[in-house]
Amino acid sequence: MTTASTADGEPTRSSAPRARRVSRRFIFLLVWLVSAVYVFPFRLRGWIPTDEGAFGHSAERVLNGEMPHRDFPEIYTGGLSFWNALAFRVFGLRLTSLRMALFLCFLAFVPVVFAIASRFGPPLLSGLITLLAVAWSLPNYFAGSVSWYNLFLATWGTLALLRHVETGQRRWLFLTGVLAGISCLFKVIGAYFIAASLLFLLYREQQISVSPGRVAGQRRLSPFLLFQAAGLSLFLVVLLLTVREQPGEMEFLNFLVPAATICSFLIWREYQEDGGPFARRFSMLMRLILPLAAGALLPILLFLIPFALNGALGVLTRGVIAGTGAHVRFIRSSLPPLSAVWPAVPYTVVLGAGSLAPFRFARPLRVLLAAALAAALWLSGISEEIYRVIWYSARFLGVSVVFAACLRLRDNHRLGFWNSETGQKVFLLGAVVAMTSLVQFPYAQPIYFLYVAPLVALAVFALAGSEPHPPWRLHAGMLAFYLLFALLRTNAGYVYALGQRFERYDPPAVLDLPRAGGIRVSAKDAEVYGSLVPLVQEKSGGRPIYAGPDCDQVYFLSGLRDAVSFSAGAPPDPMQRPEEVFRSLEAKGTRAVVLNRSPLFADHLRPQIVIRFEELFPRSRAIGRFVARWKD
């Protein structure tokens, strides 16, 4: 029988692991509870009306039995609308129901972040990196944005791939594929995670197939090297053709260079090693890829069944392709200038250097660095320049960590300080960051960095924690610095000033409409929508209305149906087919319309169309940026 302690009271070898497990579970539960308690109050704070309206209106139409792309224009693949419709059915028809569904997924996201982090560092630091990932995510913009779901699914899929590395079981590859397929159903950018998974499987196949007796330095061209180089080159060409839609130095640096670095390392690694005959190598690669592909196809095929039964497969395909193309061509926002990269350079050097040996002036330098970081943190609240330097130092760590990971993997090939499993895990996190960072293309607003920031933090932690002798004090100091910056600056602000300056955001008014669910907004928004929605409900007489351009929030908050019929293949903006719009208004007896004088994305209404609305609906009232028009 194993005893728990010796006669002198010292713990035995069997009790020490048990104590570590208890400690790890306690830290995890504490971090999970703190994350939930901290993030939950943010669910009522702020909104972007066009986003909330698009999510709510599409979900309501699905709830009413309509199908995206066939019965109404859908901006994404369609999976989000079905998920949000389920949220409405469970929690009620209000905007906060969408946020509650998001919060439940967030609660499943936190344990996975901790599980990934705990593979690379002690429980306490793993807990802190989890809190960092939390602070750089949902509190900054708590809304049912589709990209949050892409982030969650990519994180869950990353853990599944790590489990495959640890166990060798292909069921984890299948699960990864299922998660990636679901991500594509929410938004087609889920394909970025599929690409990251394929890049990882190429590296894993190299690790499995390499000949252990190979003479160091021996190199030769092989059929599999040519095959791999051709495939990776084709992948980079496709990526280049996509990115060049928005040419710019920073776009190429952020969206092309990380993927090119990963691919170059794979080709270099293949050139260095002889993995054996082509047939055996290809067979091994297929054994890895096929479970992933089967898993990805399963949710996609299930999603397609109702469309196939209703003869709408072609409509769905055309709608997704057209929506993706329009997003790339028309909804754009550039990255900051190339000079914004330099704040990330110092920490990049530290990551690329790996283990740092102690030196004479290390302690005074640590004190000086701590003082500098504390001063920068304080000044970031009053200086836009300091705020942006800190923001840029974090935003471009994605590029840095991919480059540093490949550099250390190259060093490992020569020096052998990592075993095969550790090298695969580091490569995996680097590949995931390289590909999922493309969520920022082509709309590189600061909020889009947050859809990948937790994965960047995990990749940095994985690289630092895997080093034989990491400078933990330095890394812990940087971790604490970015955590405090998020808590004090980005969480206390909102998306309107994010990445530019600190601007405290504490909306004072409640949007007092039944379908809003009590979310807090600016006093101006509360006044505008608090006046507009009841007015439209009264003047419409309950009949369908037209609201546009970019006014889905009016449809949802008022509960009034859209008077404009949608036909598959037609332009999503009804005002590109005005005569059809006016015929629909007449046929459905529309008595009220809402015209948006300052649409966010769509074109402004042409003067002749405005005149036609004035003729048909002579009574009017201007409310904020809207004009409500009606007829008696």
C-alpha positions in Angstrom: 0.0 0.0 0.0 1.3 3.5 -0.9 1.6 5.9 1.9 1.0 9.7 1.6 4.0 10.8 3.6 7.1 9.6 5.4 7.6 9.3 9.1 9.2 12.7 9.1 6.1 14.2 7.4 7.8 14.7 4.1 5.6 14.1 1.1 6.3 11.0 -0.9 6.8 10.8 -4.6 3.2 9.5 -5.0 1.7 12.5 -3.2 3.6 15.2 -5.0 1.9 14.7 -8.4 -1.4 14.6 -6.6 -0.7 17.9 -4.9 0.3 19.4 -8.3 -2.9 18.2 -9.9 -5.0 19.7 -7.0 -3.1 23.0 -7.3 -3.6 23.0 -11.1 -7.3 22.4 -10.8 -7.7 25.0 -8.1 -5.9 27.6 -10.3 -8.0 26.7 -13.3 -11.3 26.9 -11.4 -10.3 30.3 -9.9 -9.3 31.6 -13.4 -12.5 30.3 -14.9 -14.7 31.9 -12.2 -12.8 35.2 -12.3 -13.2 35.3 -16.1 -16.9 34.6 -16.0 -17.6 37.2 -13.2 -15.4 39.8 -14.9 -16.8 39.4 -18.5 -20.6 38.9 -17.7 -21.4 42.5 -16.9 -20.0 43.6 -20.3 -22.9 41.8 -22.0 -25.1 44.9 -21.6 -22.5 47.5 -22.6 -22.6 49.2 -25.9 -23.6 48.3 -29.5 -22.9 48.9 -33.1 -26.4 49.3 -34.5 -25.8 47.9 -38.0 -24.1 44.8 -36.6 -26.8 44.1 -34.0 -29.5 44.7 -36.6 -27.9 42.4 -39.2 -27.5 39.5 -36.6 -31.0 39.9 -35.1 -32.9 40.5 -38.3 -31.4 37.5 -40.1 -31.9 35.2 -37.1 -35.5 36.3 -36.8 -36.2 35.4 -40.5 -34.7 32.0 -40.0 -36.8 31.6 -36.9 -39.8 32.4 -39.1 -38.9 29.6 -41.5 -37.0 31.5 -44.1 -33.7 30.3 -45.5 -30.6 32.5 -45.9 -29.5 33.3 -49.4 -32.8 31.9 -50.8 -35.4 34.1 -49.0 -33.2 37.0 -47.8 -29.7 38.3 -48.4 -27.1 36.8 -46.0 -23.8 38.5 -45.4 -22.1 35.2 -44.2 -22.4 31.5 -44.9 -25.6 31.2 -42.9 -24.6 29.1 -39.9 -24.6 32.2 -37.6 -28.2 33.0 -38.4 -29.3 29.4 -37.5 -27.3 29.6 -34.2 -28.8 33.0 -33.4 -32.3 31.7 -34.2 -31.7 28.9 -31.7 -30.7 31.6 -29.2 -33.9 33.5 -29.8 -35.9 30.3 -29.3 -34.2 29.5 -26.0 -33.7 32.9 -24.5 -36.3 35.1 -26.1 -36.6 37.5 -29.1 -34.1 40.3 -27.9 -30.6 41.3 -28.6 -29.3 40.2 -25.3 -30.2 36.6 -26.2 -27.5 36.6 -28.9 -25.0 37.8 -26.3 -26.0 35.1 -23.9 -25.4 32.5 -26.5 -22.0 34.0 -27.1 -21.2 34.1 -23.4 -22.0 30.3 -23.1 -19.4 29.7 -25.9 -17.0 32.0 -24.1 -17.3 29.8 -21.0 -16.2 26.8 -23.1 -13.4 28.9 -24.6 -11.7 29.7 -21.3 -10.9 26.1 -20.2 -9.5 25.4 -23.6 -7.1 28.4 -23.4 -5.9 27.2 -20.0 -5.5 23.6 -21.3 -3.3 24.8 -24.2 -1.3 27.2 -22.0 -0.7 24.5 -19.3 1.2 22.4 -21.8 3.9 25.1 -22.0 4.2 26.5 -18.5 3.5 26.2 -14.8 -0.2 26.5 -13.7 0.1 30.0 -12.3 1.6 31.5 -15.5 -0.9 29.4 -17.5 -3.7 31.0 -15.5 -2.3 34.5 -16.1 -2.0 33.9 -19.9 -5.6 32.7 -19.8 -6.6 35.9 -18.1 -4.6 37.8 -20.7 -6.5 36.0 -23.5 -9.8 36.9 -21.8 -8.9 40.5 -21.4 -7.9 40.9 -25.1 -11.2 39.3 -26.3 -14.9 39.7 -25.4 -14.8 42.6 -22.9 -13.7 44.9 -25.7 -16.7 44.3 -27.9 -19.4 42.0 -26.4 -21.6 41.4 -29.4 -22.5 38.3 -31.3 -20.0 39.0 -34.0 -19.3 36.0 -36.2 -15.5 36.3 -35.9 -15.7 35.6 -32.1 -17.1 32.2 -33.1 -14.3 31.7 -35.6 -11.8 32.4 -32.8 -13.5 30.0 -30.4 -13.7 27.2 -32.9 -10.0 27.7 -34.0 -8.9 27.5 -30.4 -10.9 24.3 -29.7 -9.5 22.9 -32.9 -5.9 23.7 -31.8 -6.4 21.8 -28.6 -7.7 18.8 -30.6 -4.6 18.9 -32.8 -2.4 19.1 -29.6 -4.2 16.0 -28.3 -3.5 14.2 -31.6 0.2 15.0 -31.2 0.2 13.6 -27.7 -1.8 10.5 -28.4 -1.4 9.8 -32.1 -5.1 9.0 -32.3 -6.7 10.1 -35.5 -10.1 10.7 -33.9 -8.6 14.1 -32.8 -8.0 14.9 -36.4 -11.6 14.1 -37.2 -12.8 16.4 -34.4 -10.5 19.2 -35.6 -12.1 18.8 -39.0 -15.6 19.0 -37.5 -14.8 22.2 -35.7 -13.2 23.7 -38.8 -16.2 22.8 -40.9 -18.5 24.4 -38.4 -16.3 27.5 -38.5 -16.7 27.7 -42.3 -20.5 27.5 -41.8 -20.4 30.6 -39.7 -18.0 32.4 -42.0 -15.9 31.2 -44.9 -12.7 32.4 -43.1 -12.9 29.2 -41.2 -10.9 27.9 -44.2 -7.9 29.7 -42.7 -7.9 27.3 -39.8 -8.2 24.4 -42.2 -5.1 25.8 -44.1 -3.2 26.0 -40.8 -4.1 22.4 -39.9 -2.9 21.2 -43.3 0.4 23.1 -42.9 0.8 21.5 -39.5 0.1 18.0 -40.9 2.8 18.5 -43.5 5.2 19.2 -40.7 3.9 16.3 -38.6 4.3 13.9 -41.5 8.0 15.1 -41.9 8.6 14.3 -38.2 7.0 10.9 -38.4 8.7 9.9 -41.7 12.3 11.2 -41.2 14.9 8.5 -41.2 16.6 8.4 -37.8 19.9 7.2 -39.2 20.2 10.0 -41.7 23.7 11.6 -41.9 23.7 15.2 -40.7 24.2 17.7 -43.5 23.2 15.2 -46.3 20.8 16.9 -48.7 19.2 15.9 -51.9 16.2 16.6 -54.1 13.5 14.0 -53.8 10.1 13.5 -55.5 8.3 14.3 -52.3 10.2 17.5 -51.9 9.2 18.6 -55.4 5.6 17.6 -54.6 5.6 19.5 -51.4 7.3 22.6 -52.9 4.8 22.7 -55.8 1.8 22.4 -53.4 3.1 25.1 -51.0 4.0 27.4 -53.9 0.5 27.1 -55.4 -0.9 27.9 -51.9 1.2 31.0 -51.7 0.3 32.1 -55.2 -3.4 31.9 -54.3 -2.8 33.8 -51.1 -0.8 36.5 -53.0 -3.6 36.9 -55.6 -6.1 37.4 -52.7 -3.9 39.9 -50.8 -3.1 42.0 -53.8 -6.7 43.1 -53.9 -5.5 45.5 -51.2 -1.9 46.2 -52.1 0.3 47.8 -49.4 3.6 47.1 -47.6 1.8 46.3 -44.3 -0.7 44.1 -46.0 2.0 41.9 -47.5 4.0 41.9 -44.3 1.0 40.8 -42.1 -0.9 38.6 -44.4 1.7 37.1 -46.8 5.0 37.0 -45.0 3.9 34.8 -42.0 2.5 32.2 -44.4 5.6 32.4 -46.6 7.8 32.0 -43.6 6.0 28.8 -42.6 6.1 27.4 -46.1 9.7 28.2 -46.6 10.6 26.5 -43.3 8.7 23.4 -44.4 10.5 23.3 -47.8 13.9 23.8 -46.0 13.1 21.1 -43.5 12.2 18.7 -46.2 15.4 19.5 -48.1 17.4 18.7 -44.9 15.9 15.3 -44.3 15.2 12.2 -46.3 11.9 10.8 -45.2 11.9 7.8 -47.5 10.1 6.7 -50.7 7.4 8.9 -52.2 4.6 6.3 -52.0 5.2 5.7 -48.3 5.4 9.4 -47.6 2.2 10.2 -49.6 0.4 7.4 -47.9 1.3 8.7 -44.4 0.2 12.2 -45.4 -3.1 11.0 -46.6 -3.7 9.0 -43.4 -3.3 12.3 -41.6 -5.3 14.5 -44.0 -8.3 12.2 -44.7 -9.7 12.2 -41.1 -9.4 16.0 -41.1 -11.2 16.3 -44.4 -13.9 13.9 -43.4 -14.6 15.8 -40.2 -14.8 19.1 -42.1 -17.2 17.7 -44.7 -19.6 16.3 -42.1 -21.1 19.5 -40.8 -21.0 21.1 -44.2 -22.9 18.3 -45.8 -25.5 18.3 -43.0 -25.9 22.0 -43.5 -26.5 21.5 -47.2 -29.3 18.9 -46.8 -32.2 21.3 -46.2 -31.0 23.5 -49.1 -30.8 20.5 -51.4 -34.3 19.3 -50.4 -35.6 22.8 -51.2 -33.7 23.0 -54.5 -31.6 25.9 -53.2 -28.0 24.5 -53.4 -27.2 26.7 -56.4 -28.7 29.8 -54.7 -26.6 29.1 -51.5 -23.4 28.7 -53.5 -23.9 31.8 -55.5 -24.9 33.8 -52.4 -21.8 32.7 -50.5 -19.4 33.4 -53.4 -21.1 36.8 -54.2 -21.0 37.8 -50.5 -17.4 36.9 -50.0 -16.4 38.7 -53.2 -18.3 41.8 -52.3 -16.7 41.8 -48.8 -13.2 41.7 -50.3 -13.9 44.3 -53.0 -16.0 46.9 -51.1 -15.5 46.6 -47.4 -11.9 47.6 -46.8 -9.7 49.2 -44.2 -5.9 49.5 -44.3 -3.4 48.6 -41.7 -1.2 51.4 -40.1 2.0 52.4 -41.9 5.1 50.3 -41.9 6.7 52.5 -39.2 4.1 51.0 -36.8 6.0 47.7 -36.7 9.0 49.0 -34.8 7.4 48.8 -31.3 7.2 45.0 -31.7 10.9 44.6 -32.6 12.5 44.4 -29.1 10.3 41.6 -27.9 10.7 39.9 -31.2 14.4 39.8 -30.6 13.9 38.2 -27.2 11.6 35.6 -28.7 14.0 34.8 -31.5 17.0 34.6 -29.1 15.2 31.8 -27.0 17.1 31.1 -23.8 19.0 34.0 -22.3 22.0 33.3 -20.1 22.3 35.3 -16.8 24.6 38.3 -17.2 26.1 40.9 -14.9 23.7 43.8 -15.2 20.5 41.7 -15.6 18.9 42.8 -12.4 19.3 46.6 -12.9 18.0 46.2 -16.4 15.0 44.4 -15.2 14.3 47.2 -12.7 14.7 49.8 -15.4 12.4 47.9 -17.8 9.7 47.5 -15.1 9.9 51.3 -14.4 9.7 52.1 -18.2 6.7 49.8 -18.6 4.9 51.2 -15.6 5.5 54.8 -16.9 4.3 53.8 -20.4 1.1 52.2 -18.9 0.3 55.4 -16.9 1.1 57.7 -19.8 -1.1 55.6 -22.2 -4.1 57.1 -20.5 -3.2 60.7 -21.4 -1.0 60.4 -24.5 -2.3 59.1 -27.8 1.3 58.5 -29.0 2.2 56.2 -26.1 -1.1 54.4 -26.3 -0.5 53.7 -30.0 3.1 52.5 -29.4 1.8 49.9 -26.9 -1.0 48.9 -29.2 1.3 48.5 -32.2 3.8 46.5 -30.1 1.0 44.0 -29.4 -0.8 44.0 -32.7 2.3 43.1 -34.8 3.4 40.3 -32.4 1.6 37.9 -34.7 4.2 38.4 -37.4 7.0 38.3 -34.8 6.0 35.1 -33.2 5.7 33.2 -36.5 9.1 34.4 -37.6 10.7 33.6 -34.1 9.1 30.2 -34.0 10.5 29.2 -37.4 13.9 30.6 -36.4 13.9 28.5 -33.2 12.7 25.4 -35.1 15.6 25.8 -37.5 18.0 26.1 -34.5 16.4 23.1 -33.0 17.1 21.1 -36.1 20.8 21.8 -35.6 21.1 21.7 -31.8 18.2 19.4 -30.8 17.1 21.2 -27.6 13.4 20.2 -28.3 12.0 16.7 -28.7 9.8 16.0 -31.7 6.5 16.5 -29.7 7.6 19.9 -28.5 8.7 21.0 -31.9 5.3 20.0 -33.4 3.4 21.9 -30.8 5.4 25.1 -31.3 5.0 24.8 -35.1 1.3 24.2 -34.7 0.7 27.4 -32.7 2.9 29.4 -35.2 0.9 28.0 -38.2 -2.4 28.8 -36.6 -1.4 32.4 -35.9 0.0 32.8 -39.4 -3.3 31.8 -41.0 -6.0 33.0 -38.6 -4.4 36.5 -38.6 -6.0 36.8 -42.1 -9.2 37.5 -40.3 -8.0 41.1 -40.5 -8.1 41.1 -44.3 -9.5 43.2 -45.9 -11.1 45.1 -43.1 -8.1 45.8 -40.8 -9.9 47.8 -38.2 -8.3 47.4 -34.7 -11.2 45.3 -33.4 -10.2 42.6 -35.9 -6.9 42.1 -34.3 -8.7 41.0 -31.1 -10.3 38.1 -33.1 -6.8 36.5 -33.2 -5.1 38.1 -30.2 -5.7 35.2 -27.8 -4.1 32.8 -30.3 -1.1 35.2 -30.6 -0.7 35.2 -26.8 -0.8 31.4 -26.7 1.8 31.2 -29.5 4.1 33.5 -27.6 3.7 31.6 -24.4 4.2 28.3 -26.2 7.5 29.5 -27.7 8.7 31.1 -24.5 7.7 28.1 -22.3 9.3 25.5 -24.6 12.8 27.1 -24.3 15.3 25.1 -22.1 16.0 28.1 -19.9 13.4 30.8 -20.7 13.8 34.3 -19.1 10.6 33.8 -17.1 10.8 37.1 -15.2 11.0 39.0 -18.5 8.1 37.1 -20.1 6.0 37.4 -16.9 6.7 41.1 -16.8 5.5 41.5 -20.4 2.5 39.3 -19.7 1.5 41.5 -16.7 2.1 44.7 -18.8 -0.2 43.6 -21.6 -2.8 42.3 -19.2 -2.9 45.6 -17.3 -3.0 47.6 -20.6 -6.1 45.6 -21.6 -7.8 45.9 -18.2 -7.1 49.7 -17.8 -7.2 50.9 -21.4 -8.9 48.7 -24.0 -11.6 47.2 -21.7 -12.5 50.5 -20.3 -12.8 51.9 -23.8 -14.8 50.7 -26.8 -14.3 49.9 -30.5 -14.8 53.5 -31.6 -11.4 54.6 -30.2 -9.7 51.2 -30.0 -6.1 51.2 -31.3 -6.0 55.0 -31.5 -6.4 56.5 -28.0 -7.8 55.8 -24.6 -11.4 57.1 -24.4 -13.4 55.8 -21.4 -16.7 54.4 -22.5 -19.5 54.1 -20.0 -22.8 54.5 -21.9 -25.3 56.2 -19.6 -28.6 55.3 -21.2 -30.7 52.1 -21.5 -32.2 51.4 -24.9 -35.8 51.2 -23.6 -37.3 48.9 -26.3 -38.6 45.4 -25.6 -36.4 43.8 -28.2 -33.2 45.5 -27.0 -33.1 43.6 -23.8 -31.8 46.4 -21.7 -28.5 47.1 -23.4 -26.7 50.4 -22.5 -26.0 52.8 -25.3 -25.2 56.5 -25.7 -27.8 59.0 -24.8 -28.0 60.0 -28.4 -28.8 56.5 -29.6 -31.3 56.0 -26.9 -33.1 59.1 -27.9 -33.0 58.4 -31.6 -34.1 54.8 -31.5 -36.5 55.4 -28.6 -38.3 58.0 -30.8 -37.9 56.3 -34.3 -39.0 52.8 -33.5 -42.4 53.7 -31.8 -43.1 56.3 -34.5 -42.6 53.7 -37.3 -44.6 51.1 -35.5 -47.5 53.6 -35.2 -47.4 55.0 -38.7 -47.0 51.7 -40.4 -50.2 50.3 -39.0 -48.4 46.9 -38.6 -47.8 46.6 -42.4 -44.4 45.8 -43.9 -42.0 48.7 -44.3 -38.8 49.7 -46.1 -35.8 50.8 -44.0 -32.5 51.5 -45.7 -29.8 51.6 -46.6 -28.1 49.6 -43.8 -31.1 49.7 -41.4 -31.6 46.1 -40.4 -31.7 47.3 -36.7 -35.0 49.2 -37.5 -36.6 46.0 -38.8 -35.6 44.0 -35.8 -36.3 46.6 -33.1 -39.7 47.4 -34.5 -40.7 43.8 -35.3 -42.0 45.0 -38.7 -41.4 42.9 -41.8 -39.4 43.9 -44.9 -41.7 45.0 -47.7 -39.1 44.4 -50.4 -39.2 41.0 -51.9 -35.8 39.2 -52.4 -35.0 37.1 -55.3 -31.9 34.9 -55.5 -29.2 36.4 -57.6 -30.6 39.9 -57.2 -28.3 42.7 -55.8 -28.4 42.6 -52.0 -29.0 46.4 -51.9 -32.7 46.9 -53.0 -31.9 50.4 -54.2 -29.9 48.9 -57.1 -33.4 47.8 -58.4 -35.6 50.8 -57.4 -38.5 50.1 -59.6 -38.9 46.6 -58.2 -38.8 48.2 -54.7 -41.6 50.7 -55.4 -43.7 47.9 -56.9 -43.3 45.9 -53.8 -44.2 48.8 -51.5 -47.4 49.4 -53.5 -48.3 45.7 -53.6 -47.9 45.2 -49.8 -49.7 48.4 -48.9 -46.7 50.0 -47.2 -47.6 53.1 -45.2 -44.2 54.0 -43.7 -40.5 54.0 -44.7 -37.2 54.9 -42.9 -34.5 56.5 -45.0 -30.9 56.5 -43.7 -29.0 59.7 -44.7 -25.6 58.4 -43.6 -25.3 54.6 -44.4 -22.1 53.0 -43.1 -21.3 50.7 -46.0 -24.0 51.0 -48.7 -24.3 53.9 -51.2 -26.3 56.9 -50.4 -29.8 57.1 -51.9 -29.8 58.8 -55.3 -31.7 62.2 -55.4 -34.3 60.9 -57.8 -35.1 58.0 -55.5 -35.4 60.3 -52.5 -37.9 62.5 -54.5 -39.9 59.4 -55.4 -40.1 58.5 -51.7 -41.2 62.0 -50.9 -44.0 61.8 -53.5 -45.3 58.4 -52.2 -44.9 59.2 -48.5 -45.5 63.0 -48.1 -45.4 63.2 -44.3 -42.0 63.1 -42.6 -40.0 63.6 -39.5 -36.2 63.7 -39.2 -34.7 61.8 -36.2 -30.9 61.8 -36.0 -29.5 60.5 -39.2 -32.9 59.0 -40.2 -35.9 60.4 -41.9 -39.2 58.6 -41.2 -41.8 59.1 -44.0 -45.4 58.0 -44.0 -48.7 58.6 -45.6 -52.1 58.8 -44.0 
